[in-house]
Amino acid sequence: MRTFDKDYEYLLGNLVPQHRLSADRRRQINDAIANGDLPTIRLVSILALEDLCETEYFDRKRSHDENGHVVLTYVRNNGSYQIRLILDSEEWRDLRRSPPVAERKTTAAVEAPPIPETPLQIDTTINILPDLIRSFSIDDHRESTLHRLDSVLRLMPSWFRFAWGRLILVEGRLEDREARGEFVVTKPEREMLENAIYQGCRRGGETTVLDLGAARAAGVGVPESHAFESAGEEDVRLAVTPIFTLGDFWGILEVWVTEKENGSLLDARVDIASGLIEQIIENAVRLENLTSIDKLTQIYNRTFYDKQVRIEMERATRSGTKLSLLVLDIDDFKMINDTMGHRKGDEALALVADLIKGNLRKIDIPFRYGGEEFVILLPGTAEMEAIHTAERLRVVIGEFDQFSDEQGTAHGITVSIGAAVFPDHARTEEELFARADAALYMAKRKGKNRVEFYRQ
């Protein structure tokens, strides 16, 4: 389980799904971030987390004292991560006595949106959501998640009476070999948030509605669709809402409507649509983790490597960048198993995996390839940077002194590493691995505990 240790602005901007909060609470958050001092931001953060506990999005564990401070722990209801807040004891007492906290305890539930003119429209959509989520996220796992999302967006006009919809995902959040299409697009987060409308939605966590002129002025492309032909320009509106799931920002959903209606009803329909997309992503990631994570080391397994290496090679080809591959092997691992036992061997594997994870960039991807062998993909990395990364891993693992036998005697662990670069040394995934593996074999022959790069 991941535990987040960040500031409160990061908490509000990245870990709190603001679209699940009331409009009043979202306004409080926006005001606090824009104008509030640190105590105000802390207070609003706690109120938001408490609201989410009431909806069972988070579960707050029993608070406890720790060295004169109060520790609050909020655990995501799927167990994927937790947030720990550490407050001065006196400040916590003040927060509990403050009017907003008392107000929260007595406030009634958020009022439901008004019933639409066609009452069954929203109710029917809500009732069929569980079946839709299962069909698009679990049963048909031969399809890519992006393909399923594309299918949902194609059906949105009939489900939600939207004229057209588009999902812009942060590049790299999901496999995106075929993510350039009419309905699902991937972009780097920096490029996406250059648009002030998207940036505001991400920060505020709520839906923004624009008329046609404002949408054009904001630089949002107007789709060419027959659905707009029969509508007057004064009726065309764009709703933009952020997609938050699994404690992170995943992208932006754009939907166009061509009819006038109550604003809260449009918000409700967009909220249901974005919730469906978030649920599909969350279910897909959970399912992928079940089949793609090595149970012992908690990093990706060989199955996921076989899929991901092709994606990364295609991405490198498309962007004209390099992709380096490291093959890392624990030296004399058989001796660890033979002299200390398999339990200590497993401990050594998990330890090495943790050290690898802790010394890579966010975009680097480690895998347990099999036995005591690990593979690491380094996107956008040429030879010199790959050598630097490999040497850093070798040194960090070699200097670690907390691994011991059953009697408490410390034992060092060393690794040998081979490396190769696409497309410099190989044109296919099989060739790339074979070249890095040949370099690993050379490192073993030269005495172990070293890095070797493939040389033709």
ABEGO torsion letter per residue (X at the ends): XBBBBBBAAAAAAAABBAAABBAAAAAAAAAAAAABBAAAAAAAAAAAAAAAAAAGABBBBBBBBBGGBBBBBBBBAAGABBBBBBBBAAAAAAAAABAAAAAAAABBBBBBBBBBABAAAAAAAAAAAAAAAAAAAAABAABBAAAAAAAAAAAAAAAAGBABBBBBBBBGABBAAAABBAABBBBBAAAAAABAAAAAAAAAGBBBBBBAAAAAAAGBBBBBBAAAAABBAAABBBBBBBBBBGGBBAEBBBBBBABBBBAAAAAAAAAAAAAAAAAAAAAAAAAAAAAABBAAAGBBBAAAAAAAAAAAAAAAAAAGBBBBBBBBBBBGAAAAAAAAEAAAAAAAAAAAAAAAAAABBAABBBBBAEEABBBBBBBGBBAAAAAAAAAAAAAAAAABAABBBAAGBBBBBBBBBBBBBOAAABABAAAAAAAAAAAAAAAAAAGEGBBBBBBX
